[in-house]
């Protein structure tokens, strides 16, 4: 599962994929909205499960989840 994460710095929030920041220096609301758009677009292209998360006080907080459906996981018939 691919994870798009939100990370906070002294300059605002970053939208990250793996360790790379895709967008940075954003207010929290804008970062959440942008991360969801990025995740939705990636899910539409790849059909792979993707989630958006950010660090909470005790664990990761999942903000969005785009899961593959059963139809997406079936192999084409031959």
C-alpha positions as CSV (number, residue, x, y, z in Angstrom):
1,X,0.0,0.0,0.0
2,X,1.3,3.4,-1.0
3,X,1.1,6.1,1.7
4,X,0.9,9.8,1.2
5,X,1.9,11.5,4.5
6,X,1.6,14.9,5.9
7,X,4.6,16.2,7.9
8,X,4.9,19.4,9.9
9,X,8.0,21.7,9.9
10,X,8.6,25.2,11.2
11,X,7.5,26.5,7.8
12,X,4.1,24.7,7.5
13,X,3.0,21.3,6.3
14,X,4.4,19.1,3.6
15,X,2.7,16.5,1.4
16,X,5.1,13.6,1.0
17,X,5.4,10.3,-0.9
18,X,7.9,8.0,0.7
19,X,10.6,10.5,1.9
20,X,10.2,13.0,-0.9
21,X,8.1,16.2,-0.3
22,X,5.8,16.7,-3.2
23,X,4.5,20.1,-1.9
24,X,5.7,22.1,1.1
25,X,5.1,25.2,3.2
26,X,1.3,24.7,3.2
27,X,-1.4,25.5,5.8
28,X,-2.8,22.3,7.3
29,X,-6.2,22.4,5.6
30,X,-4.6,23.0,2.2
31,X,-2.1,20.2,2.8
32,X,-4.9,17.7,3.7
33,X,-7.0,18.6,0.7
34,X,-4.0,18.4,-1.7
35,X,-2.9,15.1,-0.2
36,X,-6.3,13.6,-0.8
37,X,-6.3,14.8,-4.4
38,X,-2.9,13.3,-5.0
39,X,-3.9,10.0,-3.4
40,X,-7.2,9.9,-5.4
41,X,-5.4,10.6,-8.7
42,X,-2.7,8.0,-8.0
43,X,-5.3,5.4,-7.1
44,X,-7.3,6.1,-10.3
45,X,-4.1,5.6,-12.3
46,X,-2.6,2.6,-10.6
47,X,-5.7,1.0,-9.1
48,X,-3.5,0.2,-6.0
49,X,-4.6,0.9,-2.4
50,X,-3.4,4.2,-1.2
51,X,-3.9,6.1,2.1
52,X,-3.3,9.6,3.4
53,X,-2.0,9.8,7.0
54,X,-0.4,12.1,9.4
55,X,1.3,11.6,12.8
56,X,-1.0,11.8,15.8
57,X,-0.2,11.9,19.5
58,X,0.1,8.1,19.8
59,X,-0.3,6.7,16.3
60,X,-0.8,7.6,12.7
61,X,-4.1,9.2,11.9
62,X,-5.6,8.0,8.6
63,X,-7.2,10.9,6.7
64,X,-8.3,9.0,3.6
65,X,-8.1,5.5,2.2
66,X,-8.6,4.5,-1.4
67,X,-8.8,0.7,-1.6
68,X,-8.8,-1.6,-4.6
69,X,-12.2,-3.2,-5.2
70,X,-12.7,-6.9,-5.8
71,X,-13.2,-6.2,-9.5
72,X,-9.9,-4.4,-9.7
73,X,-8.1,-7.4,-8.1
74,X,-9.4,-10.1,-10.4
75,X,-7.3,-11.3,-13.2
76,X,-8.6,-10.9,-16.7
77,X,-10.1,-14.1,-18.2
78,X,-8.3,-15.8,-20.9
